[in-house]
Amino acid sequence: MHLAVFIDVQKAAFDRVWIEGLIHELIKYKTPPHLLQLLKSYLEERKFTVKIGNNICEAKIKRAGIQQGGKISPVPYSLYVNGIPKMHETLLGMYADDTAILAKNKNHKYTVAALNQHLAKLDDQFLK
């Protein structure tokens, strides 16, 4: 019996990436210094303004988020969420903000139990 759960991460998932946490992950993965510097320049000190009518506010620095729709954005996002819990009884498939948890067992009850255990682990980590 094959079963799968597909998780739809909020549309604002890219906007919630903690930049300093992502840079820490890049360092942890031993990203070469020249590439790390390039990615930091892409991620840090991004600015935005808000315009209402003819009024434009002063530019502010974004403290979180990566550009959604950018050609390289799925890669740093995937590295950022790579710490998502994995379990031996299930297979985790991720690309950008799309996630699938797959389970396979001859016994339907074991398959359902494996998926439920994985979902409970995700719940413990992300919804605290």
N, C-alpha and C positions, 0 to 999 in steps of 0.2 A: 504494500500500500504506500503510495506516494502522496504526501500532503505538503502544502506550502502556505505561508503567510506573507503577504506583501504589505509593507509598511509605507504609508504615504507621509513623509516628513513635511512639516509645515512649509508653505510657500516661502516663508521668511527665513528658512534655515540658513541660507548663505549670509543673510544679514546679521545673524546671531553668532557668527564665528568670532571667538575671542582671539584677536590678532597676536597678542603676546603668548597665548597658549599654543597657537599654531606655530609660531617661531620656535618655541620650546620643543615642540614635536619635531620640527625640521632639524634642530640641533641634535635631538635624541637619535634621529635616523642617520646622523653623521653626514648631513648634506655638505658637500664641498663648500668651503668658505666663499669662493667667488659666486657660486650659485645662490648661497644663502643671502649674500649681500644684494644680489639682483632681486630676489624674491622679497626681501625686506623693503627695498625701495618701491616695489610694486604694491606692497600691502600697507606700509606705514605712511602716516602723514597725508592720507587721502582727505580731501576737503569737500565740503558741500555747502550750498546756500539754499535758502528758501525764498521763493518769490510769491507774494500775495498781492494781486493787482499790480500796481507799479512799484510796490515797496519790496526791496531785496534786503534780507538780513546780512549781517557780517558773516563771512565764511567761517565755518566751524570745522574742526578736525574730527573725522570719524574714528571712534575708538574700537569699533567692532565691525565685522562684515567684510566679505570679499565680493567682488563684482559678479553678480549673477549674469550668466550669458557670455562671460569672458571665455576666450578659447582655452586658457589654462586653468580657469577657476575650478573645474571638477577635481583636478589633481590635488591642490592644497586642501580642498574641502574633504576629499577622501582620506588624506593623511590625518586631518584634524579629527575625524570621526573613527579612525581606525581602531581606537581603543574600545569600541563597542564590544560587549561581552560575547565570547564565542563558547560553544559547548561541543563536547565530543559527539553527542547523539544527533546533532543537526549540522547543516551546511549553511553558511551565511554568504550571501551574494550581495555586493554593494557596488554601486556606481553613482557618484555624486550624491544626490539626496534620495535615490531610490534604493530600497533595501528589500531583500527577500530572504526568508528563513525556510529552509527545505528539510524535510524529514522523510526517511524511508525505512520501513520495517514490514515484515510479513503480517505482524499482528497490528491491527488498526488501533488498539488501545495504547500500545507502546508509541506509535507514531504521534497520536494526539497528545499523549503525556509529554513526549520530548518537546513538541512545539509549545505546549503550555508552560513547561519549565523554562524554556528559553525566553518566552514572553515575560514571565515573572521576574527573571533575572534582569531583563531590560527595564522593567517597571521599577525594580529596586534601584537601579543605577541612575535612571534619568528623571524619575518623577518624585524624587525626595524633596 
